[in-house]
Amino acid sequence: MKGILINYEYCTGCHSCEVACRNERGLTAGEYGIKLTEVGPYEYTTPIDADTPYEWVYNPTITKACDLCEARTAMGKMPSCVQACQAWCMYYGEVEDLAKKMDGKTRWALYTPISDDARAAMVAEREAMTAGTAEAGAVQVGAGAKAESRTENYGTWVGDMELNIVLRGAEKLDAFLAEFATIDLEAAKKDIEAQIIADEKATAYVLAADKAKDGAAHELGFMAIVMNYDAQGTQLGGGKAYLDKGQEVARKDITLMF
Amino acid sequence: MADYKEWLDELNREAYHDGEWQWQEGDFTVTRTTHWSPPGCHMGCGVLLYTKDNKLVKVEGDPLNAVANGKLCMRCLTMPEAVNHPDRLKYPLRRAGERGEDKWERISWDEAYDEITEKVLKIKEEYGSETIVVVHGTGRNIGWQVPYFASACMETPNVSTFGFTGFACYLPRMIGTSAKQGDMFIVDASQAHWDRYANENWQVPSVVLVWGNEPIKSNADGFLGHWLVQCVQMGSKVISVDPRLTWWGARAAFWLPVRPGTDAVVAMAMLNVIIGEDLYDHEFVEKWTYGFEALAERVADKTPEWAEPICEVPADKIRGAARLIATASSCACQWGLAFEQQIAALGVTESVADIMAITGNIDNPGGNALYRCAFLIEKRYGLGDEYISKETYAKKLIPQTSGINESNIVSCADTDAILAAIETGEPYDIQMFWIQSSNALSCASMDPARTRAALMKVPFIVVADPFMTPTAQALADIVLPVAMSCERNSCRTWWTPVRTMVKVTDFYEAKSDEQICLDLGKRIKPEHWPWETDEEWSNWYLTDQLAPGGTEYKRTWWETVQNPSSPENGCYGESCNGTAYWEWDATYDKYAKGMLRPDGQPGFNTPTGRVELWSFGFDHWGVDPLPYHIEPPESPLSTPNTFKEFPIILSGGGRSFEFFHSEHRQLPTMREFHPWPLVMVNPADCEKYGVKDGDWIWVENSRGARFKQQVKATIEVQPGRIHAEHGWWFPEQEGAEPNFYGTYDSNLNNMTEAFRVGQGGIGSAIKSMLCKIYPVQPGDVLPHDVIAEKGDFAEYEPGKPYQVVEEPVVTVIN
């Protein structure tokens, strides 16, 4: 098993691992694959038998977004955090080899993030639960959990604006269209795009009467998350007013959960 | 990283395209180069630029480049945010309203150049070229380019980091060590060796003495602070002399929390211990120094017990630190800006240089190496001075009283003399300011309101910068858009190795500093600008530079860019990956080998051929040739009455990871990590003054100047002392007058002042001021409103310092 070893005695809190990781994983503001924790500075009044009376130490914590830079390491590169670490206190390798460096003279922490297999299983399980295929009280666990839920994940453009759309539980949309609609899935997607752009707070897809088999309007409820970005990838309306200077929306990431 | 060889062995060089300088990786073109400008930096680490469709998408460190081995700070890692920022200037702009109104019109480069050329030629003819002042900032591509431009295009000797009284940035340490040792010493963290920590001649410093700076955040003067973190992991012990508890102090064998502005007192007491306890290096002192007896006599009574009440460091700590320095097999001194940002600048410089000398820590492995800029490519200031007529050069603006300026050891003009010329018209009126990569109002200028008021009298001002800064907004008649690092071809030789930067993208009409200088140079003084491109000009800088036989460097700029590491092309080690190492810098004990003096004799490049503990240079300049201390103009000792009302000592200017001086304030990631300016206040003082972590407070001095920052409650500062940040402005705020992006409101420099300097016209007491603090209340009058209404916080006479509130009762201590 691979892991990351941190000789956190020497971490300087420079943030390079955090930012390098975001670059690699495409994480946005407020999200981390690795995040510093800081203890101190404070001065001990209790005798602790150490080199100095001061405690001031950083230790980066590896989050669930970390995949040990699977793509990079497959090419023979270092994980991005290890490569960028200015204090040069991070190591990547087999945990057995890394553990040998822990000498008891300074402080070390060995991290083993979620493995690829475990990650795949988690995704499958979550999708199964979302889709309702896992029986209540008897949630299947492990790699055997098979999702029947369908996710549509696609990109498109509206004029100059990029749209990235994720439809979770798309099988419910399929069933809804089959029951009520005269239009196909692609046409319905166009409808949904237009409706969600017109009203980002919409909570249902409205099938117009002229597109319905029975000549009456129908609704299929969903939960929508719409995130807007400017041309530089800065999230707009993300709670940081100083970033939001009336830039044009250049990209919308829309997630709909039926 | 305790084992560099192991790291090298495990490094997969192929994965990082060993042997290539540019390649395709998926959709991206990857380019191996180095970076520093802009955003600016004092370093030049190896980077891999990922570009696609003429756009910078990602930046990584280059593990094959030995400068930083792939390590990279967040300023480079977020470079795409800066390069692709929506606020970047895309086109040249001409002012369309009054100065400060934020009204601009887009013009073409030809229109801009035509107008500048016409005005420059007219000014030269009617008023003389000395009436043009050329200003540059720091860190960016300005070290040799702008001085050459000043000389060979503008023909003015008045080039300056304007607003920075007392040359209070590195220059005092440079001239101080040049005078005493003939060269400048730099901590030896193996940076001169291409094989770095694995070099067999190098030794890890036994002791790293970090004095008056936080190198992991500042990376000042061509030195990457994290190199020292590597040394610590390899066994170096730490001594920290700093009012603040830093990463170093928390890990130090000795932390000496000196009272700001009294470092020379600590240093003199250390000298007392080292000499008094006979711990000095007898062989080095006898063979290689001059004036030891005079030094011993000067410090004979400067015991740690004498020092303690002045510098507020316990005597036993001073004694312990001195003993550790003297008995260690090597001691590397990483000294910082605090040296010259106190009034005793040259006194503390010579004291600490003397500690290193008498303990034999000069040009020794793991000590303090004597570096020159790689391959002797060291013309920077003064480059092209020969193109200025003697008559014009004699009109360089220097203070009348300064011996250092009379000696012309400093190539740049004196900022206070420039300010006085503008305010008084003596010795002549200034007609034009050319400001390139300097945001003086937000950063360098002491007393920004006074600076702005003065510059409003200057008829023509051009600013070149990548962003609309407060300085450009408040003062410029024409603003020129400057290219970023990945949009330019250039090189740097500060100190070593040689580093090259190569252009991979464009941004609208932005041009590099080099290209702007070239374009205008060719229009105004074509005979001095024989080059067509920035590439040709860089070649000249690296290899020619007017010197007979050229420099010692034989590769072209393009060859340096393209020489990747590869055993086949014979440049695996000393010259690869956009860098070139120089054997001279990597050699130790150069003084014993006859490598320092022009006559080839052993010894140092000083009048006596030795390290001058009693300095002829200092004496000639009218500066005390032996260690001395001067109390700050306002301090608990010098102005006890003022201290009663202003009982807190204010330091400032400490760096943070997110920002380089006044840069980076518009980048989302930086403001996410560091949204507001922070003033450190000890928790005990928070309680005493009724403020808490996160509160905004006013910091105010005896002349009523104030600024506001947000409290960070921390024991990083001692009770009775606070520390504030510099360089703040708020690009998201209103840019027009009077707000100017809020640059006055949190500006520490509201409290600093021009015209008050140390011996020799060197040093300014900006890290040791007295203040009081109190909470910001809703409706408080903001500094920019005071300045808009009254001009400044207090009155002053043109060309004169502010009136002293209380005459100091203690000044020089020697």
Boltz contact constraints between the chains, C-beta under 6 A:
constraints:
  - contact:
      token1: [A, 10]
      token2: [B, 229]
      max_distance: 6.0
  - contact:
      token1: [A, 10]
      token2: [B, 233]
      max_distance: 6.0
  - contact:
      token1: [A, 12]
      token2: [B, 216]
      max_distance: 6.0
  - contact:
      token1: [A, 12]
      token2: [B, 247]
      max_distance: 6.0
  - contact:
      token1: [A, 14]
      token2: [B, 657]
      max_distance: 6.0
  - contact:
      token1: [A, 15]
      token2: [B, 74]
      max_distance: 6.0
  - contact:
      token1: [A, 15]
      token2: [B, 657]
      max_distance: 6.0
  - contact:
      token1: [A, 16]
      token2: [B, 73]
      max_distance: 6.0
  - contact:
      token1: [A, 16]
      token2: [B, 74]
      max_distance: 6.0
  - contact:
      token1: [A, 19]
      token2: [B, 74]
      max_distance: 6.0
  - contact:
      token1: [A, 19]
      token2: [B, 77]
      max_distance: 6.0
  - contact:
      token1: [A, 20]
      token2: [B, 77]
      max_distance: 6.0
  - contact:
      token1: [A, 23]
      token2: [B, 58]
      max_distance: 6.0
  - contact:
      token1: [A, 29]
      token2: [B, 672]
      max_distance: 6.0
  - contact:
      token1: [A, 41]
      token2: [B, 245]
      max_distance: 6.0
  - contact:
      token1: [A, 41]
      token2: [B, 250]
      max_distance: 6.0
  - contact:
      token1: [A, 41]
      token2: [B, 715]
      max_distance: 6.0
  - contact:
      token1: [A, 54]
      token2: [B, 250]
      max_distance: 6.0
  - contact:
      token1: [A, 56]
      token2: [B, 250]
      max_distance: 6.0
  - contact:
      token1: [A, 75]
      token2: [B, 15]
      max_distance: 6.0
  - contact:
      token1: [A, 76]
      token2: [B, 12]
      max_distance: 6.0
  - contact:
      token1: [A, 76]
      token2: [B, 15]
      max_distance: 6.0
  - contact:
      token1: [A, 77]
      token2: [B, 15]
      max_distance: 6.0
  - contact:
      token1: [A, 83]
      token2: [B, 70]
      max_distance: 6.0
  - contact:
      token1: [A, 84]
      token2: [B, 61]
      max_distance: 6.0
  - contact:
      token1: [A, 84]
      token2: [B, 72]
      max_distance: 6.0
  - contact:
      token1: [A, 86]
      token2: [B, 71]
      max_distance: 6.0
  - contact:
      token1: [A, 86]
      token2: [B, 226]
      max_distance: 6.0
  - contact:
      token1: [A, 87]
      token2: [B, 229]
      max_distance: 6.0
  - contact:
      token1: [A, 88]
      token2: [B, 1]
      max_distance: 6.0
  - contact:
      token1: [A, 88]
      token2: [B, 230]
      max_distance: 6.0
  - contact:
      token1: [A, 232]
      token2: [B, 84]
      max_distance: 6.0
  - contact:
      token1: [A, 234]
      token2: [B, 668]
      max_distance: 6.0
  - contact:
      token1: [A, 242]
      token2: [B, 732]
      max_distance: 6.0
  - contact:
      token1: [A, 243]
      token2: [B, 668]
      max_distance: 6.0
